[in-house]
Every structure is written in structure tokens, then in C-alpha cells.
Amino acid sequence: MLDFVNRPVFRLLLVGIPALALQTTFLADASVAGVVLQLMLCLVAAAGISGGPERGAMAGFVLGLLFDLVLSSPLGLTALVYGLVGFLAGYVFAFGTAHPWWLDSIVVAVATAAATFVHPVVATWVGVDGWLSTRLLKVAGVLALANALLAPLAVPLMRWALAVKRRDRLAPPRGLPL
């Protein structure tokens, strides 16, 4: 039983379900400058930073699929975009071992802004109209700033959720010559 509880997918659900509840209740009503904050997207980018590209993509897919279950967009659209964001955030951090906390915030902000632009493009590509507009620049800026501020809390949380051990986090990346 203890082995099941320590699996990353189970831990992701333990983090993701309350985050989804917070996203769809409190954050849906509380907006900053007319923009609804995206906690789930922050967690996905933090998962990529914490666990690397593979775990980031897995976390992005799981959290995106959870979010897709409550959205009216096509099922799998958010999971696809969030999986890509988790992979790319992890890929940026795959070439080093120790990073300062402020670099985590910058990567989360860039990943958030990129996802904010990619999601409507993919939605338009699959036939959902009305998502591309000039308001997207304001939304990307506000979300990037808000998620950068949340990153110092989200990265350790996702490190726990993905069961990243300290020795794995501080070890040199695989495949790089020493």
C-alpha cells in the first residue's frame, strides 16, 4: 500500500484535485486586472522544473486532463498543451544541476506566457473559434507575473508530488559528458 501512495501519479492527483477545486471555485471568481489566474498552469511548469522533461510532460498531461474534465473545450486540448509546457520547462532545466530560486520564477513565467499563446492557436487549429484576440497579450503578461510569484511555492510542492529525491535533483543530468 505504501508503494502505491509514493507513486508520482497518485501524488499528482493528491495535489491536482485540490488545485483544480481552487482553480474552478475561488480563482474563477477572483481576477487580477480582469484575468483569471491559472494555478494549474503554474503547477505544470513547476513540475517540469522539478522533475525534468519526462516527469514534466507526464504531470502536464495528468493535470491538463483533470482540467479538461471541467472545461468546455475539446477533451485533451489542455492536456496536450500542458504536456508540452511541462516537457519544455523540464528541458530548459535538464542541462544543469543547481539553479537559483529566481531562475525557477523566470522559467515559470516564460512557460506560462508561451502556453497562453499556444493554447488558443491549438484551439483554433482543432476548430474552436474565438480564442485568438489582442487581449491575449494582456492575459499572457498578467499570468506570467502571477505564476512567477507563485513559483517559489509551486516548485517544492511539485518536487514532492513527483517524488524527486534529493540525490536525483543534485546529480548531473544523464547523457552529458563529465
C-alpha positions as CSV (number, residue, x, y, z in Angstrom):
1,M,0.0,0.0,0.0
2,L,2.8,2.4,0.9
3,D,4.4,1.8,-2.5
4,F,1.2,2.9,-4.2
5,V,1.0,6.1,-2.2
6,N,4.5,7.1,-3.1
7,R,3.9,6.8,-6.9
8,P,4.1,10.2,-8.7
9,V,0.7,9.8,-10.4
10,F,-1.1,9.3,-7.1
11,R,0.8,12.2,-5.6
12,L,-0.1,14.3,-8.6
13,L,-3.8,13.6,-8.0
14,L,-3.3,14.5,-4.3
15,V,-2.0,17.9,-5.4
16,G,-4.0,18.3,-8.6
17,I,-7.6,17.7,-7.3
18,P,-7.4,20.4,-4.6
19,A,-5.7,22.7,-7.0
20,L,-8.4,22.1,-9.5
21,A,-11.0,22.8,-6.9
22,L,-9.3,26.0,-6.0
23,Q,-9.0,26.9,-9.7
24,T,-12.6,26.3,-10.5
25,T,-14.1,27.9,-7.4
26,F,-12.1,30.7,-5.8
27,L,-9.8,31.7,-8.7
28,A,-12.6,31.6,-11.2
29,D,-14.3,34.5,-9.3
30,A,-11.2,36.4,-8.2
31,S,-9.5,38.0,-11.1
32,V,-6.4,40.3,-11.4
33,A,-6.9,43.1,-13.9
34,G,-9.7,41.1,-15.5
35,V,-7.7,37.9,-15.9
36,V,-8.4,34.7,-14.1
37,L,-5.2,33.3,-12.7
38,Q,-4.1,29.8,-13.8
39,L,-2.8,27.8,-10.9
40,M,-2.8,24.5,-12.8
41,L,-0.5,26.0,-15.4
42,C,1.8,27.2,-12.7
43,L,1.9,23.7,-11.3
44,V,2.7,22.2,-14.7
45,A,5.6,24.5,-15.3
46,A,6.9,23.9,-11.8
47,A,6.7,20.1,-12.4
48,G,8.9,20.4,-15.4
49,I,11.4,22.4,-13.5
50,S,11.3,19.9,-10.6
51,G,11.3,16.6,-12.4
52,G,12.8,17.1,-15.8
53,P,11.2,16.8,-19.2
54,E,9.7,13.3,-18.9
55,R,8.1,13.9,-15.5
56,G,7.1,17.4,-16.5
57,A,5.3,16.0,-19.6
58,M,3.6,13.4,-17.5
59,A,2.5,15.9,-14.9
60,G,1.3,18.3,-17.6
61,F,-0.8,15.6,-19.2
62,V,-2.3,14.4,-15.9
63,L,-3.1,17.9,-14.6
64,G,-4.2,19.1,-18.1
65,L,-6.6,16.1,-18.3
66,L,-8.0,16.9,-14.9
67,F,-8.6,20.5,-16.0
68,D,-10.1,19.3,-19.3
69,L,-12.8,17.4,-17.4
70,V,-14.3,20.7,-16.1
71,L,-13.7,22.9,-19.2
72,S,-16.0,23.1,-22.2
73,S,-13.1,22.9,-24.7
74,P,-12.4,19.6,-26.6
75,L,-11.2,16.8,-24.3
76,G,-7.4,16.5,-24.4
77,L,-6.7,20.1,-25.7
78,T,-5.4,21.4,-22.4
79,A,-3.7,18.1,-21.7
80,L,-1.8,18.4,-24.9
81,V,-0.7,22.0,-24.3
82,Y,0.2,21.4,-20.7
83,G,2.2,18.3,-21.5
84,L,4.2,20.3,-24.0
85,V,4.7,23.1,-21.4
86,G,5.8,20.6,-18.8
87,F,8.3,19.0,-21.2
88,L,9.8,22.3,-22.4
89,A,10.1,23.7,-18.8
90,G,11.9,20.5,-17.8
91,Y,14.1,20.5,-20.9
92,V,15.3,24.0,-20.1
93,F,16.5,22.8,-16.7
94,A,17.9,19.4,-17.9
95,F,21.3,20.8,-18.6
96,G,22.3,21.8,-15.1
97,T,22.1,20.7,-11.5
98,A,21.6,23.6,-9.1
99,H,19.6,26.7,-10.1
100,P,18.8,29.8,-8.0
101,W,15.2,30.2,-7.0
102,W,14.7,33.3,-9.1
103,L,15.6,31.3,-12.3
104,D,12.7,29.0,-11.4
105,S,10.4,32.0,-11.4
106,I,11.7,33.2,-14.8
107,V,11.2,29.8,-16.4
108,V,7.7,29.5,-15.0
109,A,6.9,33.0,-16.3
110,V,8.2,32.2,-19.8
111,A,6.4,28.8,-19.9
112,T,3.2,30.4,-18.7
113,A,3.4,33.1,-21.4
114,A,4.2,30.5,-24.1
115,A,1.3,28.3,-23.0
116,T,-1.0,31.3,-23.1
117,F,-0.2,31.9,-26.7
118,V,0.0,28.2,-27.8
119,H,-3.4,27.1,-26.2
120,P,-5.6,29.4,-28.4
121,V,-3.5,28.6,-31.5
122,V,-4.1,24.8,-31.0
123,A,-7.8,25.5,-30.1
124,T,-8.2,27.4,-33.4
125,W,-6.3,24.6,-35.2
126,V,-8.9,22.0,-34.0
127,G,-11.8,24.2,-34.9
128,V,-12.7,26.2,-31.7
129,D,-13.1,29.8,-32.8
130,G,-12.9,33.0,-30.8
131,W,-9.8,32.4,-28.7
132,L,-7.3,34.5,-30.7
133,S,-7.5,38.2,-29.9
134,T,-5.4,41.1,-29.0
135,R,-6.4,40.7,-25.3
136,L,-4.0,37.7,-25.3
137,L,-1.0,40.0,-24.7
138,K,-2.5,41.4,-21.5
139,V,-3.5,37.9,-20.4
140,A,-0.1,36.5,-21.0
141,G,1.6,39.3,-19.1
142,V,-0.6,39.1,-16.1
143,L,-0.4,35.3,-15.9
144,A,3.3,35.3,-16.3
145,L,3.8,37.7,-13.5
146,A,1.3,35.9,-11.2
147,N,2.8,32.5,-11.8
148,A,6.4,33.8,-11.4
149,L,5.3,35.0,-7.9
150,L,3.8,31.6,-7.1
151,A,6.8,29.6,-8.5
152,P,8.9,29.5,-5.2
153,L,5.9,27.7,-3.6
154,A,5.0,25.5,-6.5
155,V,8.4,24.1,-7.3
156,P,9.0,22.4,-3.9
157,L,5.4,21.2,-3.9
158,M,5.8,19.6,-7.3
159,R,9.2,18.1,-6.3
160,W,7.3,16.3,-3.6
161,A,4.4,15.3,-5.9
162,L,6.8,13.8,-8.4
163,A,8.8,12.0,-5.7
164,V,12.1,13.6,-6.8
165,K,14.8,12.5,-4.4
166,R,17.5,15.0,-3.3
167,R,20.3,12.9,-4.8
168,D,18.4,12.8,-8.1
169,R,17.9,16.5,-8.1
170,L,21.5,17.3,-7.4
171,A,23.1,14.6,-9.6
172,P,24.5,15.6,-13.0
173,P,22.0,15.0,-15.8
174,R,22.1,11.8,-17.7
175,G,23.8,11.8,-21.1
176,L,26.1,14.7,-20.5
177,P,29.8,14.1,-20.6
178,L,31.6,14.7,-17.3
